[in-house]
Amino acid sequence: MTGRSPQTRASRVSPHLLPARGALAVAAAMVLMPVFAAAAPESTGSVAALRRRALAGDSCAMCNLALAYERGTGVRRDYAKAVQWYRKAVAAGQPTAMNNLGTMYEKGHGVARDYAKAVQWYRKAALAGESLAMNNLGVMYQKGRGIPRDYTKAIHWFRKAADAGDSAGMNSLGLTYKHGEGVSRSYPAAVHWFTQGANAGSSRAMNNLGTMYQKGLGVPRNNAKAATCYRKAADAGQPVAMNNFGYMYKHGLGVRQSYSEALRWFTKGANAGDTGAMNNLGVMYMNGDGVDKDLHRARSWLDKAAAKGDATAKRNLRILRERRFGPFGELQLPVALGVLVVVLVARWLKRRRAAA
């Protein structure tokens, strides 16, 4: 598993890459990884109302005001102010704020990145009963960030989060069993936890369940069910699932083949930041699959994916350069002109010698 963003949540308010195929490497983004998106503040009125309640000492309002600043929801994004209000909420004993302050340290938003301090705040929040922090602490153990890597402790915290009803913890357990980290690999157990997480509202678990159906891991291979899972996760805003659903349309897996639908979902995923979707969109423009061939657009999307470290897009960029300029890349035209000049000069000198 690679990379992961910590998850934050609003306080409850009291009165809450497939490998290359053929000549082109086509990324289907079948990656299983605990990457979590921050939740939006709960519906608690305007930012002005939140600020009034926060100033009156409401710790939940303090936390939600901080999250509004962190997300830029209803107010200009300001990480420093987010940290300021999280600290006030923490001082008032708000466990959710402890977790969210941990994410600020882990991401380096408004403070210097400090994994050890992130672990410190995740642990405080987890011990105070914040289920999301239990999962985040588990991931820190799993990754060895700010603390020695310890899969046993990671699983301990994932289970506590899952037992507390946290969908991210259920998804993390599914990933643990899928990859066999700290436990014996068990695809049926992975399917169980992905299903639990999906039913509890995790779009990532829903996407991961789709990969299990598509690959036939722990369940009979079923592309129709995989496509259904991807669609549900994509509709919930999961960028990786948007890419995966587009892949199903491109290849007619579990759905009627449609380049136009593939293009639509790849575009959604790419605009949402998924590098696999950026790559796949670039490939469609590169090949003219359902669209007019457009090497400029192809290069633009492949460049964006490659700039984010996507290895498949980097390979496809090399292929694109060869298609446009031949084996010498962008030097092909100058090389060809140089060869032509040499040939013409040689012929001219030969004729002069013959005339002499």
C-alpha positions as semicolon CSV with decimal commas, in nm:
position;residue;x (nm);y (nm);z (nm)
1;M;0,000;0,000;0,000
2;T;0,120;0,345;-0,075
3;G;0,050;0,697;0,030
4;R;-0,243;0,813;0,239
5;S;-0,405;1,129;0,355
6;P;-0,534;1,146;0,711
7;Q;-0,904;1,185;0,768
8;T;-1,066;1,467;0,958
9;R;-1,426;1,500;1,053
10;A;-1,664;1,764;1,174
11;S;-1,742;1,761;1,542
12;R;-2,080;1,632;1,646
13;V;-2,275;1,931;1,759
14;S;-2,449;1,913;2,091
15;P;-2,801;2,095;2,169
16;H;-2,245;1,694;1,507
17;L;-0,252;0,085;-1,175
18;L;-0,317;-0,221;-1,399
19;P;0,023;-0,314;-1,559
20;A;0,100;-0,226;-1,919
21;R;-0,104;-0,398;-2,187
22;G;0,025;-0,403;-2,542
23;A;0,217;-0,107;-2,671
24;L;0,050;0,143;-2,441
25;A;0,054;0,120;-2,067
26;V;-0,306;0,167;-1,955
27;A;-0,361;0,238;-1,588
28;A;-0,685;0,098;-1,449
29;A;-0,611;0,223;-1,097
30;M;-0,675;-0,106;-0,922
31;V;-0,479;0,026;-0,626
32;L;-0,589;-0,061;-0,276
33;M;-0,465;0,199;-0,032
34;P;-0,600;0,378;0,272
35;V;-0,633;0,727;0,133
36;F;-0,895;0,928;0,315
37;A;-1,064;1,256;0,227
38;A;-1,156;1,512;0,490
39;A;-1,524;1,539;0,572
40;A;-1,709;1,867;0,533
41;P;-1,840;2,041;0,841
42;E;-2,182;1,932;0,950
43;S;-2,474;2,160;0,880
44;T;-2,444;2,397;1,172
45;G;-2,535;2,727;1,011
46;S;-2,315;2,998;0,866
47;V;-1,950;3,053;0,951
48;A;-2,056;3,369;1,133
49;A;-2,294;3,167;1,349
50;L;-2,021;2,911;1,416
51;R;-1,784;3,189;1,519
52;R;-2,039;3,337;1,761
53;R;-2,096;2,999;1,923
54;A;-1,723;2,925;1,931
55;L;-1,652;3,256;2,101
56;A;-1,923;3,167;2,352
57;G;-1,727;2,855;2,448
58;D;-1,896;2,581;2,239
59;S;-1,614;2,332;2,173
60;C;-1,802;2,161;1,888
61;A;-1,844;2,496;1,715
62;M;-1,473;2,565;1,765
63;C;-1,389;2,238;1,592
64;N;-1,631;2,295;1,305
65;L;-1,508;2,651;1,258
66;A;-1,152;2,516;1,238
67;L;-1,260;2,261;0,980
68;A;-1,430;2,534;0,777
69;Y;-1,098;2,722;0,768
70;E;-0,912;2,401;0,682
71;R;-1,146;2,318;0,394
72;G;-1,219;2,671;0,280
73;T;-1,590;2,606;0,332
74;G;-1,780;2,934;0,349
75;V;-1,460;3,119;0,426
76;R;-1,118;3,164;0,266
77;R;-0,894;2,867;0,342
78;D;-0,654;2,953;0,622
79;Y;-0,458;2,667;0,778
80;A;-0,311;2,889;1,050
81;K;-0,658;2,987;1,170
82;A;-0,769;2,624;1,145
83;V;-0,487;2,522;1,378
84;Q;-0,570;2,809;1,612
85;W;-0,931;2,699;1,649
86;Y;-0,841;2,329;1,674
87;R;-0,612;2,416;1,965
88;K;-0,894;2,606;2,137
89;A;-1,126;2,308;2,091
90;V;-0,857;2,071;2,219
91;A;-0,812;2,287;2,527
92;A;-1,186;2,250;2,583
93;G;-1,147;1,869;2,571
94;Q;-1,288;1,806;2,221
95;P;-1,165;1,460;2,098
96;T;-1,251;1,528;1,734
97;A;-1,032;1,838;1,741
98;M;-0,746;1,627;1,878
99;N;-0,775;1,399;1,576
100;N;-0,799;1,689;1,333
101;L;-0,502;1,865;1,490
102;G;-0,313;1,541;1,433
103;T;-0,397;1,558;1,062
104;M;-0,260;1,912;1,046
105;Y;0,072;1,790;1,184
106;E;0,074;1,489;0,955
107;K;0,006;1,698;0,643
108;G;0,210;1,999;0,753
109;H;-0,085;2,236;0,718
110;G;-0,051;2,549;0,932
111;V;0,232;2,385;1,125
112;A;0,563;2,220;1,038
113;R;0,505;1,858;0,940
114;D;0,575;1,644;1,244
115;Y;0,470;1,279;1,238
116;A;0,557;1,228;1,605
117;K;0,319;1,506;1,709
118;A;0,056;1,368;1,474
119;V;0,084;1,033;1,652
120;Q;0,062;1,210;1,987
121;W;-0,267;1,379;1,898
122;Y;-0,414;1,072;1,728
123;R;-0,339;0,870;2,041
124;K;-0,499;1,127;2,271
125;A;-0,809;1,138;2,053
126;A;-0,825;0,758;2,025
127;L;-0,798;0,713;2,401
128;A;-1,076;0,970;2,436
129;G;-1,297;0,750;2,216
130;E;-1,262;0,915;1,874
131;S;-1,297;0,622;1,631
132;L;-1,150;0,806;1,335
133;A;-0,834;0,872;1,536
134;M;-0,813;0,500;1,616
135;N;-0,792;0,428;1,244
136;N;-0,545;0,712;1,182
137;L;-0,323;0,590;1,465
138;G;-0,335;0,242;1,315
139;V;-0,216;0,375;0,981
140;M;0,075;0,552;1,149
141;Y;0,179;0,220;1,303
142;Q;0,130;0,050;0,966
143;K;0,347;0,306;0,785
144;G;0,600;0,357;1,061
145;R;0,539;0,732;1,061
146;G;0,645;0,905;1,382
147;I;0,659;0,569;1,552
148;P;0,827;0,232;1,484
149;R;0,633;0,020;1,234
150;D;0,423;-0,236;1,417
151;Y;0,158;-0,428;1,221
152;T;0,019;-0,590;1,535
153;K;-0,056;-0,254;1,692
154;A;-0,188;-0,125;1,361
155;I;-0,439;-0,410;1,346
156;H;-0,530;-0,352;1,711
157;W;-0,631;0,006;1,637
158;F;-0,803;-0,082;1,309
159;R;-1,017;-0,333;1,497
160;K;-1,102;-0,085;1,770
161;A;-1,207;0,166;1,504
162;A;-1,413;-0,095;1,319
163;D;-1,576;-0,218;1,641
164;A;-1,671;0,144;1,711
165;G;-1,848;0,156;1,374
166;D;-1,586;0,354;1,184
167;S;-1,604;0,273;0,811
168;A;-1,242;0,380;0,752
169;G;-1,128;0,126;1,011
170;M;-1,328;-0,145;0,835
171;N;-1,166;-0,051;0,504
172;S;-0,821;-0,055;0,666
173;L;-0,884;-0,406;0,800
174;G;-0,987;-0,513;0,452
175;L;-0,661;-0,378;0,313
176;T;-0,465;-0,551;0,587
177;Y;-0,616;-0,890;0,502
178;K;-0,590;-0,826;0,128
179;H;-0,216;-0,761;0,151
180;G;-0,141;-0,995;0,443
181;E;0,029;-0,732;0,658
182;G;0,054;-0,858;1,015
183;V;-0,203;-1,131;0,944
184;S;-0,227;-1,427;0,713
185;R;-0,351;-1,308;0,375
186;S;-0,719;-1,385;0,342
187;Y;-0,919;-1,258;0,048
188;P;-1,253;-1,373;0,198
189;A;-1,174;-1,172;0,513
190;A;-1,079;-0,873;0,298
191;V;-1,411;-0,900;0,113
192;H;-1,594;-0,920;0,447
193;W;-1,439;-0,600;0,578
194;F;-1,469;-0,413;0,249
195;T;-1,837;-0,509;0,246
196;Q;-1,881;-0,392;0,603
197;G;-1,705;-0,065;0,526
198;A;-1,905;-0,010;0,208
199;N;-2,231;-0,072;0,393
200;A;-2,116;0,175;0,659
201;G;-2,065;0,445;0,395
202;S;-1,697;0,423;0,292
203;S;-1,662;0,501;-0,078
204;R;-1,306;0,367;-0,066
205;A;-1,425;0,037;0,074
206;M;-1,690;0,026;-0,198
207;N;-1,424;0,083;-0,464
208;N;-1,199;-0,180;-0,308
209;L;-1,487;-0,427;-0,301
210;G;-1,524;-0,364;-0,672
211;T;-1,162;-0,465;-0,733
212;M;-1,220;-0,790;-0,547
213;Y;-1,515;-0,873;-0,774
214;Q;-1,326;-0,769;-1,088
215;K;-1,022;-0,978;-1,001
216;G;-1,212;-1,268;-0,845
217;L;-1,033;-1,240;-0,513
218;G;-1,229;-1,400;-0,227
219;V;-1,542;-1,401;-0,443
220;P;-1,628;-1,538;-0,788
221;R;-1,519;-1,298;-1,061
222;N;-1,816;-1,079;-1,149
223;N;-1,760;-0,773;-1,366
224;A;-2,121;-0,662;-1,337
225;K;-2,094;-0,643;-0,958
226;A;-1,755;-0,475;-0,988
227;A;-1,903;-0,209;-1,215
228;T;-2,190;-0,155;-0,973
229;C;-1,948;-0,102;-0,686
230;Y;-1,737;0,137;-0,890
231;R;-2,045;0,334;-0,992
232;K;-2,162;0,369;-0,632
233;A;-1,817;0,478;-0,515
234;A;-1,780;0,717;-0,808
235;D;-2,120;0,872;-0,739
236;A;-2,001;0,924;-0,381
237;G;-1,709;1,130;-0,514
238;Q;-1,429;0,872;-0,509
239;P;-1,178;0,971;-0,785
240;V;-1,014;0,627;-0,811
241;A;-1,356;0,471;-0,861
242;M;-1,434;0,722;-1,137
243;N;-1,125;0,599;-1,319
244;N;-1,214;0,235;-1,256
245;F;-1,570;0,283;-1,381
246;G;-1,435;0,451;-1,693
247;Y;-1,203;0,154;-1,746
248;M;-1,501;-0,082;-1,732
249;Y;-1,678;0,121;-2,002
250;K;-1,369;0,140;-2,221
251;H;-1,328;-0,236;-2,224
252;G;-1,694;-0,338;-2,195
253;L;-1,648;-0,516;-1,862
254;G;-1,980;-0,561;-1,681
255;V;-2,131;-0,277;-1,885
256;R;-2,198;-0,212;-2,253
257;Q;-1,876;-0,090;-2,414
258;S;-1,883;0,286;-2,463
259;Y;-1,591;0,515;-2,539
260;S;-1,806;0,820;-2,470
261;E;-1,890;0,697;-2,117
262;A;-1,526;0,598;-2,061
263;L;-1,419;0,946;-2,165
264;R;-1,677;1,104;-1,934
265;W;-1,566;0,909;-1,627
266;F;-1,195;0,942;-1,700
267;T;-1,249;1,318;-1,730
268;K;-1,433;1,324;-1,396
269;G;-1,157;1,127;-1,227
270;A;-0,881;1,335;-1,385
271;N;-1,045;1,662;-1,280
272;A;-1,078;1,517;-0,928
273;G;-0,702;1,455;-0,919
274;D;-0,666;1,083;-0,995
275;T;-0,346;1,023;-1,190
276;G;-0,468;0,693;-1,334
277;A;-0,763;0,876;-1,489
278;M;-0,530;1,147;-1,622
279;N;-0,319;0,878;-1,787
280;N;-0,618;0,695;-1,932
281;L;-0,767;1,018;-2,064
282;G;-0,436;1,097;-2,229
283;V;-0,429;0,753;-2,389
284;M;-0,779;0,802;-2,534
285;Y;-0,674;1,128;-2,699
286;M;-0,350;0,968;-2,808
287;N;-0,527;0,679;-2,983
288;G;-0,840;0,864;-3,089
289;D;-1,062;0,623;-2,894
290;G;-1,411;0,769;-2,930
291;V;-1,265;1,118;-2,983
292;D;-1,068;1,295;-3,252
293;K;-0,702;1,213;-3,208
294;D;-0,542;1,507;-3,029
295;L;-0,176;1,462;-2,938
296;H;-0,163;1,804;-2,773
297;R;-0,439;1,711;-2,527
298;A;-0,287;1,367;-2,484
299;R;0,045;1,516;-2,385
300;S;-0,122;1,770;-2,154
301;W;-0,295;1,497;-1,949
302;L;0,003;1,263;-1,952
303;D;0,226;1,549;-1,838
304;K;-0,008;1,618;-1,545
305;A;-0,008;1,254;-1,437
306;A;0,369;1,219;-1,482
307;A;0,430;1,536;-1,279
308;K;0,248;1,366;-0,991
309;G;0,480;1,065;-1,019
310;D;0,264;0,829;-1,226
311;A;0,509;0,579;-1,378
312;T;0,260;0,455;-1,639
313;A;0,207;0,808;-1,769
314;K;0,584;0,855;-1,793
315;R;0,608;0,544;-2,012
316;N;0,321;0,666;-2,227
317;L;0,489;1,005;-2,271
318;R;0,793;0,830;-2,415
319;I;0,566;0,639;-2,655
320;L;0,392;0,963;-2,751
321;R;0,722;1,134;-2,827
322;E;0,826;0,843;-3,052
323;R;0,495;0,859;-3,234
324;R;0,532;1,231;-3,293
325;F;0,902;1,252;-3,367
326;G;1,036;0,899;-3,417
327;P;1,313;0,720;-3,225
328;F;1,516;1,041;-3,187
329;G;1,230;1,208;-2,997
330;E;1,195;1,581;-3,050
331;L;1,532;1,583;-3,226
332;Q;1,390;1,373;-3,511
333;L;1,314;1,672;-3,739
334;P;1,648;1,850;-3,684
335;V;1,832;1,520;-3,736
336;A;1,640;1,453;-4,059
337;L;1,714;1,803;-4,190
338;G;2,079;1,760;-4,098
339;V;2,100;1,434;-4,289
340;L;1,932;1,596;-4,590
341;V;2,182;1,884;-4,587
342;V;2,475;1,642;-4,569
343;V;2,339;1,441;-4,864
344;L;2,281;1,753;-5,075
345;V;2,628;1,893;-4,999
346;A;2,786;1,558;-5,082
347;R;2,606;1,551;-5,420
348;W;2,708;1,910;-5,495
349;L;3,073;1,837;-5,416
350;K;3,060;1,524;-5,632
351;R;2,929;1,720;-5,928
352;R;3,198;1,989;-5,884
353;R;3,470;1,729;-5,880
354;A;3,325;1,569;-6,192
355;A;3,311;1,905;-6,367
356;A;3,671;1,984;-6,279
